[in-house]
């Protein structure tokens, strides 16, 4: 037979064990949440801030973009985050994909891919050529030609040539506009 004091002690010990299990469970939930956030932000997705005006009018300086790190196929028109040879991270639009031929007409500023003029309603300024690239440009198996939307104020493939898929860090998915 158990007395009231012993029963109270036993109840108190069981409450302590239950409380300890709740605390351990909370810690495990927090650790799991941190791991999930880490995977989402550093493995599957990334966040970048638009710097400069090379992508106006589509993106403005200070806009935040979320990009997919897992995208491995890119199409003409995709906006991507690129790491240039000098280590800069820039946001540009893919204009031509592997095995396509690109030409920029110096008279009109028009861009032609495989002989067909691109209809680019997202651009600002005139598309001029730079002497550092020989036109027409025939892209190799792993090369992409990228341009900024603000053609008068963009350092892009017209200067540094095509980029490889290894230089493309991801495809932009979502944009958060800065407050003006």
N, C-alpha and C positions, 0 to 999 in steps of 0.2 A: 504494500500500500504506500502510496506517495502522498506526502504532505503538501500543503499549499505553497510552502516556500520552495520546495524542490520543483514543483510544477512551474512556478514563476521563473525559476532559474532556467529550466529546460525551454520554456517559451521564449525567454530573452535570448538564449543561444541560437535558437532556430531563426529568430528575427535577424540576428547578426549575420548568420549564414546567407539568408535571403538578400540582405542588404549588400553583402559582399559580392554575390552573384550579379546583382543589378549594377554595381559599380564596374565590375569586370566587363559586363555586356556593353555598358556605355562607352568604355575605353575601346573595345573592339569595333563598335559602330563608328566612332570617331576615326580610328585608324583606317577602316575600310573606306570611309568618305574621303579622306586625304589621298589614299591610293587611287580612287576613282577620279578625283579632280586632277591629280598628277597625270594619269593616263590620258584624260581628255585634253588637257592643255598642252602637254609636252610630247605626246605620242600621236594622238589622232588629229588634234586641232592646234592652231596657234593663233596668237593675237599680234597684230602689228598696227602701227600708227603711220598714217600717210604723212610723208615729209615732202615739202615743196609743192610746186604747182604743175608738175609734169603730167598729171592725170586729170586736170580740169577739162571740161566741166563735170566729169563723172564723179571724181573724188576731190575733196578739198583738203588742204593741209590741216592736220589735227584729227581727221576722221579715223575711227578705229575700224579695223576689218578683222573678221575671223576667217581663217583659211584652213582648208583640209590638208593635212600632211600626208594622207593616204591616197590622194588622187595620183594616178600614174598614167592616165591617158588625158591628153589635152587637145582641144579643138581650137580652130580659128575663132577668135572673139572672146575666148576665156581670159579673165583677168587673173594674173598669177603674181606671187611673190618670188622674186629672183635674187639670188646672191651672185653679184658680179665678180669678175676675176679679182678685183681689188678688195673684195670682202663686203662691199655695201649691199644692203638689202633694199630692193626697190620694187615698186608695184608697177607692172606694165601689162599691156594687152597682147595676146598672141595674134599675130597677123598672118603667119604662114607656119605650117607644120612640116615634119620630115618629108623629104622627097618632093616638095613643091618648089616652084621657081617664082621668085619675087622680083618685080621691077618697079622702080619709081620714076615716073615721067617728069623730067625737069621742067618742061613747059607748063604743064597743068597742075603738077603736084599730086597727081592721082597715083594710087597704088594698085598694081596689077599682080594677081596671083594666078599662075598657070594661064596667062594671057587674058584673064577676065578681070575687069576693073572692080575693086571692092567698093561697096556702097557703105560708107562709114558715117552714119548720122551722129556718132558720139564724139567726133573730133572737134578740135578747136585749132585754128591756125592752118598754115600751109605745110604740106609734107614735102620737105626738100631733102635732097641726098647729100651725103657727106663723102668726101674723097677717100676716107679710110676704108670703104667697102666697095668692091667691084661689082657692078650690076650688069646683067641680071645675076641674082644670087640663087644658086641651086643648093637647097638644103640637103644635108646628108641624113642618114638614117636616124640619128639621135639629136637633130638640131631644130631649133625653133627661132623664128624672127619675131622680136617683140618691139613694140613702139608705145610711147606714151600717148595719151589722148590729146594732150596739148602739144601739138607737133612743133610749135615754135620754141618751146621751153622744155624739151625733153632730151635727156642723155639716154640713148637706147641702142638697139642693134644697128642703127645707121652709123653709130660711132664705134662700138665695140664688137660688132658682128653678131652672128647667131649665138644663142645660148643653148646649152645641152640640157637634157632632162635632169641630170644630176644637179644643175644650178637652180632648177625650179624647186622651191621649197614647198609650194602648195598652191592650190586654187582658191581664190577668194569666194567665200560663200555668203557672208552677211556683212553689211556695213552699218556702223553706227555714226551718224552725223554729229559733228561737233556743234555746239550751240553758238550761234552768231549773235 
